[in-house]
């Protein structure tokens, strides 16, 4: 799949995780976000539960499904694993903005006012 999800997966991923991710990417590309979410979740479990790219993709599915709270939660977890990831930061900000959840910065600003 071309575009955002054209990512070289780590060599240490199992064949099962890679196959599930490929199927999830195909579903995402066909706008089957529910199906993609299911497959990315399965790929994440097959990869041991701490794969940042799969978490990011899960978060993107939630964004597409307009499940902004869920997206924010998943992307926040991914950012804890990869805090320098600019794409994750961008998607997390989008999720938080759309969910209406206050961020740590906005909480601090509201206390100052």
N, C-alpha and C positions, 0 to 999 in steps of 0.2 A: 504494500500500500504506500502511495506517495503522500507527501505532506507531513503534517505534524508528527504522525505516529511512525514515520519511517525512521526507526531507531535500531541500531545494531544492539541486539540483546547480549548481555554478558555471556561469555562462554561457559560459565559455571551453572547456567540454568539447565534444568532437566529438559529432555526432549518433550516430555508431557507439558511442561510450562510453556515452552516455545510454541508447541502446536496449539495450545489453548489461546495463547496471545495472538497467534496468526488468525485463528477463527474469530476472536474478539475484534481484531483490527478490521477483518472483512465485514463483520456485522456493523461496526461503527461506520465504516465507509458507505454502507447501505442504509444508514440512518436507523438501524435497529439497535437503539441505545439500551433497551432493556436486555436484549440478548447479549449485547457486548458487555454490559455490566456483569451479567452472570458469568460469562467466560473469563473476563478479567479477574473476577473474584476467585474463580477456580484456578487460574494461572497464578494468582498471588498465593493461594494456599499451597499449590504445587511447588512454588519457589521458596516456601518457608515463612511467608508472611511479612517479610521486611523489604520487598523490592520497591524502590521509590518510583520507578517508571510505571509499574502496575498500579500503585496507589494514585499516581497522577492521572492515569487513564481512567481509573474508577471515578476519580473526582470530576474529570471531564464528562463522563457519562451522566453523572448527577447534574452537572451544569446544563447539559443538553435536555435533560428531563425536567429542568426547572426545579430541582430538589436542592435548593441553595444551602439550607442548613446542613444537609448530609454532605454536600460538596465541600463546604467550609471545614467540616470536621475531618474529612478524609485528607484534604489538602493541608490542613494544619499539621496532621500527623506526618505527612510526607515531608513537610518543611522541617520538622524536628530531625528527620533523618538526613536531609540535604538542604540546610539553611541558605546556601548560596545560589540555589537554583532559581534563576530569573523567571523562567516560564512558570514554575510553581508559584512564585510570589505573585505574578500577574493574575493567574487563575484564582489563587486564594483571595486576592483583593476583590476580584469580580464576584466571587461567591459571597463574601462578607457584605459587599455593597448591595447585592441583590437580596440577601437574606434579611437585611436590616439589623443584623447583630452588631452591637458595638464592638470595636476593636480595643485593644489596650490603649492605643493612642487617643481614640475618641473618648474613652472613659476618663483618661487623664485630663483632656481638654475640658470636659464637662465639669470636672471637679474644680478647675481653675476659675471658671465663669461665675 
